[in-house]
Amino acid sequence: MVESLSKITAIFETVKELTMEAAASARTATLGEDGVFRQRDVQRYLNSRHEKEKLLGMKAIATLMSRGQDVTEYFPDVVKNSAAQTLEVRKLVYIYLLRYAQQESDLALLSINAIQKSLSDQNPQIRAMAIKVLSGIKVPSIVPIVLLSIRKSIVDMSSIVRRAAAVAIGKAYELDKSNLETLVGYLATLLADKSFYVVGSAVQTFVNMCPDRLDMLHTNYRRYCGMLADIDEWGQVCVLDMLTRYVRVYVPKGSMVKRPTDTFYSDDENDKEVEEQQEDFVIDPDLELLLAAAKPLLQSRNSAVVLAVVNLFDALVPEADLSFLGPPLVRLLSGPSEIQYVVLANIAVLASHHNGLFAPYLKYFYVLPSDTPEIAKLKIEAMTLSCSESTVSEVLSELQYYATSVDKFLVAEAVRAIGRCAQISNDIARRCLRWLLKQIHSSDHILVGESLTVIRYIIQLSPKDHIKTVAKLAVALDSATVPLARASIIWLVGEFAGIARYIAPDVLRKCAKGFADEDESAKMQIVLLAAKLYSYYVEEKPMPEEEQERDEQLEPTVKPPADPMDLLFEYVMLLARYDTSYDLRDRARLYKSVLSNQSSAPIAKLLLQAPKPSPHAPSPSQGKENFLIGSSGLVCTSINDTRPLPPWSSETPDASIRDEVKVEEASVLPSLRKKVKPAKPKTKKATKEVKKKKVVVDKVKQEKPKRVKKAEQDYHTTLDEFFGEPATTSAPVDEVVQYSEPEEESESEVEIVVEISDDSDEEEGKVDSSVDENDDEEEDEDEDEGEDDDEEEEEEEEEEEDDDDEEEEIDSQEESGQSVSDETEDEVDDAAGRGLLSGQ
Amino acid sequence: MSILAVYITDINGQQLFEYPLSDSPPTNKMLQVALRDASADDIVLRVSSDELLFHRRQDSLDFLIPCSSSMPALVPLEFISHLIKVLHDYFQPPLSRPKIEKNYSTIMMLLNEMIEDGYPFVTEENALRDLVPFTDGLSKYLPTLPKGAASSLKSITSSGLSSKSFSSDSSSMRSNVPWRRSNVKHNNNELYVDIQETLSVIIPAVSPMRQLLNSVNGTSNPVPTASAFYTPAVPQVLAEPIVAIAHGSVFATTKLSGVPDIQLILSFGNRVLEGPAFHPCVRLARWRERPGTLSFVPPDGKCCLLQYTISGVESGPIGGDLKTGLGPMKDEFEVRVWSRVPRNVKFVENLRVEVVFDSERVQNVKGTRASSGEFNIEQKGVGVWRFPGKTPMGWNASLRGTMVVSEDLEAGPDGTVPQEFPKYIKISYDCQGMLVSGTKVESLRVVSGKGLDDRAKPYKGVKYLTHGKDIIIRG
């Protein structure tokens, strides 16, 4: 009761709040109510002084953008709001800028100042947003600013900002590809980042920007294996793909190696067995590390990750026992039909690579009536590929059910699948043939047609064994009604005219009788059959034929009784000659002229008795093997980019290149680490102090004029020198300096602090870290306490971690105070994350 | 490797929303042309030699994502799933045209966070709540206040109803747990567990031999009779299902303040889970140590902790069979359905039986007599037999009828047109209170909950739901 009362009160309170909100917005909520936005109105709102109205104006712009209308005319009005106080307005302005800055690059420059200012905001989210927008604005003239901002952001203490910087590097590269070397240098720093949060995006940028620079990964390889489970799912897809490529190039391939026989332990009688089992699959420890790290990702809820892992195993250790890949893949068949389709397409390819991989999961491939035709086809294929001699009867009876089902698309697919099953063994082929022969009498055209194609296929595999089958078919011709089936049978009989001599003439005789009632396709085959038969006949008795013809001319009345074969051929040709079909008449004329002339006999033989290649009945997915598991090419062929895996390299460098080198990180940008890194946390501290004591600010302001001067000097320095001075971020353009006074303020704080910190780095670091911790406590109590709780787990998990990680810990402790300070926040992040995460 | 744009259209292809990500992505018009040219089942379409289109229909909206061809196929498809989940979170399912049109700015801001440099970036609903103001969908809450709505209202207001609070605190830091939004506060701390299983069963036709044996034994096979309401006893001999697969999902709906750490222990009997998949919040090490133990810090709101697949489950609370060749003319069929004797279930809901026949050969179904429920031909080749409302346990019903064979069919070799019968029947239903796999929640414990009242007993219980989706009985 009490509870419900409090609930009601709470509801009332919120309702009250909401009413107030609504009343406040009612005044302004008239814009675009009817879905039409008049330019004047929108502009008025955008130029309003009230944040609320600005927001409405921006929402109107958002609506117009989403509808696909051109809103470049609002550019000046929108840009004005790039320094708006409300974050929502600002975000919308940024989205606008990202899309249209290219078209109005001069106006867009007006906003750069405000964005740059946000780069030094206290809030990491806003810093991240700023670097994102800055790098996304496609105005070539700001490239130097972008590079500078990236340079600053990659050593930001917040992993959010560093992650944004990782993305920004890729965008900066798109903007101006000449900066590749510089950007690769920045990226190297981020690839070596301690936070898994950053690494995912850094690798994504790596894949887009410089996928061939796999050598950059040497020292990170083992670390990535360690943190793989913690990287977000999209990052995992990239990292798995990249590590797969890395291993192909730099890690030796696994191979079968004979284990040294340990005769000491084996008894004499077991000797044989032991020797047989001693072939062992040996893989490099680094590869093993990756496989062990990747395997748990099969339990990811994201199907893209699962397929990336499957691809990794398929590409790196195809020889190993991969049976554990089956369950995660069949589990994905419960997803939406699009995902089912892609997964099944991959299963089909895998099933053809790895025999029996899906044999235990046949039931998952049984077609349900709710499956779409595409899925049903792939299921049938997967089923057929996975069946073995022990399961074939089960599969066959299922396929036979589909072949007689109502769904037309299933019928053809199932009959063809039966044909593929027939390849397993002769016994099965015989069984399939028996069933298929029965189907010829069906009234289902598709079933009959497909059955005959498959019968023909089975017969042609070994013609000598199937003379009886041809006889059966000939008998079936009497009752077959479907024209296609009749045509098919007649053709087949004709093909066997050379082997089964006694069948064909009789079939022709019967067919000639009912010629008039046949369908055109069947007539065509009858004519062909006659020609084939006659060509065999002519071949065997060439001489009498010639004489006969002469006789005919000389003494037409006293003709010896003609061979029935002649008569039959003449009769059929006569029938065809007066048929209504041009095609048929033409063909008949052709055959007749070819066969009547002795000199053209070899041509006739070539034409009519050519051995037909045995039909090829590949699984539909054949030919897709070249595509990577999970790639788009596998589900949609005829596209260009397949990004093939690099081949295994024959000579791989020593594994020691993958030893983690701590120096590497520092050596990338030594000057940067020295100056900026300690400075960054200081900014925070400095601004904090500003809040508390005005004195500091005064001190800073005194320094200001000097700073501006220096900035002006910097304008004339080269880019590299320019980079050497991180404090002059906003200096490249004079007007920027003018407009960004507040920023200069904060920047100058940084400068002062740097000067101080250069003297007492170590002390500074310690102070900083404590400040940071305090910060965190203030900002989010819950998180910190949560972290405490997880400390126990964290320890547990740390024990589980690889040696490499421990090394890293020690390394970082050995490092000077500088790095302690800048890693503090990360460690808090990572520690909490790791504790809460699964602890892979 | 990049996503080129995101389009949302209605089912007629009319564009509702566009979000281009590259300078000149394929336009919706081009995509619609590609869609029209393709067969309806093509999931991945080729737009140009290096551009592909991934698409999916949800709630009468089409989501179209053109991508460059080097994109792994499942990334855009999974991204659409995430996008739909996020939109559902923000605007409540089902999505509709007006909902999209009213919230353009929010959707744009969401996509701005969700895609970076043409690749999915932040896709967790909770993380996005910290980044994009959650203002809409409020009106949905007001008219009907469900249990706990007050608290969710509260949380909405605190998490950024007014843009002011949004900009000042919620975005100022990132939660240490990537999937949980920061500063979660609830007045009423609640925690629900939902386990749902979707059941697919295929029962093959009973061979005539088997039927004969059955009738000889005299156990249950009814004497063919024309009686409309003859409801025979449940037959004892039925074909064993050849497929019985349950796809299960374990959902947790948590409305807990602070950062709670929860341990949920499930028992699966002795069944084997095929390739379980976990939400990133679940600690896999714990699961490996003791399978069935889900230890996690949940995201706020509803999330799917675990997905699993079990094969060889029981065929569910509803049984059925299909008999043909009955009646004096041997031209009748009979469909029977029955609910099994309850375990702890009182009823099943939305029971519906589809009788599927060959629409090319069958003109109509005549003389249908159903002991209960209503039978109608609702689409070509499918008759639907519905039982509205709740169906009690230990119940049965039967349906008889004759298929009228099309007149323009060719006669068979023996000169007569063979009688047609249903090809199969398909049963679907929802059953609360039980799972076919026998999965159960053993215990649920809030191990630690900072910011949570010690006396609070948040766990409000578990709901089991079996959704019989494809119960196929072949005739």
Chai-1 contact restraints between the chains, C-beta under 6 A:
chainA,res_idxA,chainB,res_idxB,connection_type,confidence,min_distance_angstrom,max_distance_angstrom,comment,restraint_id
A,K7,B,A150,contact,1.0,0.0,6.0,A-B,restraint_1
A,A10,B,A150,contact,1.0,0.0,6.0,A-B,restraint_2
A,I11,B,A150,contact,1.0,0.0,6.0,A-B,restraint_3
A,T14,B,L153,contact,1.0,0.0,6.0,A-B,restraint_4
A,K59,B,S105,contact,1.0,0.0,6.0,A-B,restraint_5
A,A62,B,Y104,contact,1.0,0.0,6.0,A-B,restraint_6
A,A62,B,S105,contact,1.0,0.0,6.0,A-B,restraint_7
A,A62,B,M108,contact,1.0,0.0,6.0,A-B,restraint_8
A,T63,B,Y104,contact,1.0,0.0,6.0,A-B,restraint_9
A,S66,B,F17,contact,1.0,0.0,6.0,A-B,restraint_10
A,S66,B,Y104,contact,1.0,0.0,6.0,A-B,restraint_11
A,G68,B,E18,contact,1.0,0.0,6.0,A-B,restraint_12
A,T86,B,S163,contact,1.0,0.0,6.0,A-B,restraint_13
A,T86,B,S167,contact,1.0,0.0,6.0,A-B,restraint_14
A,L87,B,S167,contact,1.0,0.0,6.0,A-B,restraint_15
A,E88,B,P133,contact,1.0,0.0,6.0,A-B,restraint_16
A,E88,B,S163,contact,1.0,0.0,6.0,A-B,restraint_17
A,K91,B,M109,contact,1.0,0.0,6.0,A-B,restraint_18
A,I95,B,M108,contact,1.0,0.0,6.0,A-B,restraint_19
A,I95,B,N112,contact,1.0,0.0,6.0,A-B,restraint_20
A,N123,B,S172,contact,1.0,0.0,6.0,A-B,restraint_21
A,Q125,B,S171,contact,1.0,0.0,6.0,A-B,restraint_22
A,I160,B,R174,contact,1.0,0.0,6.0,A-B,restraint_23
A,V167,B,E116,contact,1.0,0.0,6.0,A-B,restraint_24
A,V167,B,D117,contact,1.0,0.0,6.0,A-B,restraint_25
A,G170,B,D117,contact,1.0,0.0,6.0,A-B,restraint_26
A,K171,B,D117,contact,1.0,0.0,6.0,A-B,restraint_27
A,Q204,B,Y119,contact,1.0,0.0,6.0,A-B,restraint_28
A,W234,B,P120,contact,1.0,0.0,6.0,A-B,restraint_29
A,P296,B,L284,contact,1.0,0.0,6.0,A-B,restraint_30
A,Q299,B,A277,contact,1.0,0.0,6.0,A-B,restraint_31
A,Q299,B,F278,contact,1.0,0.0,6.0,A-B,restraint_32
A,R301,B,A277,contact,1.0,0.0,6.0,A-B,restraint_33
A,N302,B,E78,contact,1.0,0.0,6.0,A-B,restraint_34
A,S303,B,L74,contact,1.0,0.0,6.0,A-B,restraint_35
A,S303,B,E78,contact,1.0,0.0,6.0,A-B,restraint_36
A,A304,B,P72,contact,1.0,0.0,6.0,A-B,restraint_37
A,A304,B,L74,contact,1.0,0.0,6.0,A-B,restraint_38
A,A304,B,V75,contact,1.0,0.0,6.0,A-B,restraint_39
A,A304,B,E78,contact,1.0,0.0,6.0,A-B,restraint_40
A,L307,B,L74,contact,1.0,0.0,6.0,A-B,restraint_41
A,P327,B,E274,contact,1.0,0.0,6.0,A-B,restraint_42
A,P327,B,G275,contact,1.0,0.0,6.0,A-B,restraint_43
A,P328,B,G275,contact,1.0,0.0,6.0,A-B,restraint_44
A,V330,B,E274,contact,1.0,0.0,6.0,A-B,restraint_45
A,R331,B,E274,contact,1.0,0.0,6.0,A-B,restraint_46
A,R331,B,G275,contact,1.0,0.0,6.0,A-B,restraint_47
A,R331,B,T309,contact,1.0,0.0,6.0,A-B,restraint_48
A,S334,B,H247,contact,1.0,0.0,6.0,A-B,restraint_49
A,E338,B,I43,contact,1.0,0.0,6.0,A-B,restraint_50
A,E338,B,R56,contact,1.0,0.0,6.0,A-B,restraint_51
A,E338,B,L77,contact,1.0,0.0,6.0,A-B,restraint_52
A,I339,B,L77,contact,1.0,0.0,6.0,A-B,restraint_53
A,Y341,B,I43,contact,1.0,0.0,6.0,A-B,restraint_54
A,V342,B,A73,contact,1.0,0.0,6.0,A-B,restraint_55
A,V342,B,L74,contact,1.0,0.0,6.0,A-B,restraint_56
A,K363,B,V243,contact,1.0,0.0,6.0,A-B,restraint_57
A,K363,B,S311,contact,1.0,0.0,6.0,A-B,restraint_58
A,Y366,B,I202,contact,1.0,0.0,6.0,A-B,restraint_59
A,Y366,B,V243,contact,1.0,0.0,6.0,A-B,restraint_60
A,L368,B,D470,contact,1.0,0.0,6.0,A-B,restraint_61
A,S370,B,D470,contact,1.0,0.0,6.0,A-B,restraint_62
A,T372,B,D41,contact,1.0,0.0,6.0,A-B,restraint_63
A,P373,B,D41,contact,1.0,0.0,6.0,A-B,restraint_64
A,E374,B,D41,contact,1.0,0.0,6.0,A-B,restraint_65
A,V406,B,D358,contact,1.0,0.0,6.0,A-B,restraint_66
A,V406,B,K423,contact,1.0,0.0,6.0,A-B,restraint_67
A,S479,B,P413,contact,1.0,0.0,6.0,A-B,restraint_68
A,G630,B,P72,contact,1.0,0.0,6.0,A-B,restraint_69
A,S631,B,P72,contact,1.0,0.0,6.0,A-B,restraint_70
A,S632,B,L52,contact,1.0,0.0,6.0,A-B,restraint_71
A,S632,B,S69,contact,1.0,0.0,6.0,A-B,restraint_72
A,S632,B,M71,contact,1.0,0.0,6.0,A-B,restraint_73
A,S632,B,A73,contact,1.0,0.0,6.0,A-B,restraint_74
A,V635,B,V44,contact,1.0,0.0,6.0,A-B,restraint_75
A,V635,B,A73,contact,1.0,0.0,6.0,A-B,restraint_76
A,C636,B,V44,contact,1.0,0.0,6.0,A-B,restraint_77
A,C636,B,R46,contact,1.0,0.0,6.0,A-B,restraint_78
A,C636,B,L52,contact,1.0,0.0,6.0,A-B,restraint_79
A,I639,B,R46,contact,1.0,0.0,6.0,A-B,restraint_80
A,I639,B,S69,contact,1.0,0.0,6.0,A-B,restraint_81
A,N640,B,S49,contact,1.0,0.0,6.0,A-B,restraint_82
A,N640,B,D50,contact,1.0,0.0,6.0,A-B,restraint_83
A,D641,B,D50,contact,1.0,0.0,6.0,A-B,restraint_84
A,D641,B,S69,contact,1.0,0.0,6.0,A-B,restraint_85
A,D641,B,S70,contact,1.0,0.0,6.0,A-B,restraint_86
A,R643,B,S70,contact,1.0,0.0,6.0,A-B,restraint_87
A,E779,B,M173,contact,1.0,0.0,6.0,A-B,restraint_88
A,D780,B,M173,contact,1.0,0.0,6.0,A-B,restraint_89
A,D782,B,G258,contact,1.0,0.0,6.0,A-B,restraint_90
A,D782,B,V259,contact,1.0,0.0,6.0,A-B,restraint_91
A,D782,B,K450,contact,1.0,0.0,6.0,A-B,restraint_92
A,D782,B,G451,contact,1.0,0.0,6.0,A-B,restraint_93
A,E783,B,N176,contact,1.0,0.0,6.0,A-B,restraint_94
A,E785,B,K450,contact,1.0,0.0,6.0,A-B,restraint_95
A,G786,B,V259,contact,1.0,0.0,6.0,A-B,restraint_96
A,G786,B,K450,contact,1.0,0.0,6.0,A-B,restraint_97
A,D789,B,S448,contact,1.0,0.0,6.0,A-B,restraint_98
A,A832,B,N176,contact,1.0,0.0,6.0,A-B,restraint_99
A,L836,B,V177,contact,1.0,0.0,6.0,A-B,restraint_100
A,L836,B,V297,contact,1.0,0.0,6.0,A-B,restraint_101
A,S838,B,R283,contact,1.0,0.0,6.0,A-B,restraint_102
A,S838,B,L284,contact,1.0,0.0,6.0,A-B,restraint_103
A,S838,B,A285,contact,1.0,0.0,6.0,A-B,restraint_104
A,G839,B,A285,contact,1.0,0.0,6.0,A-B,restraint_105
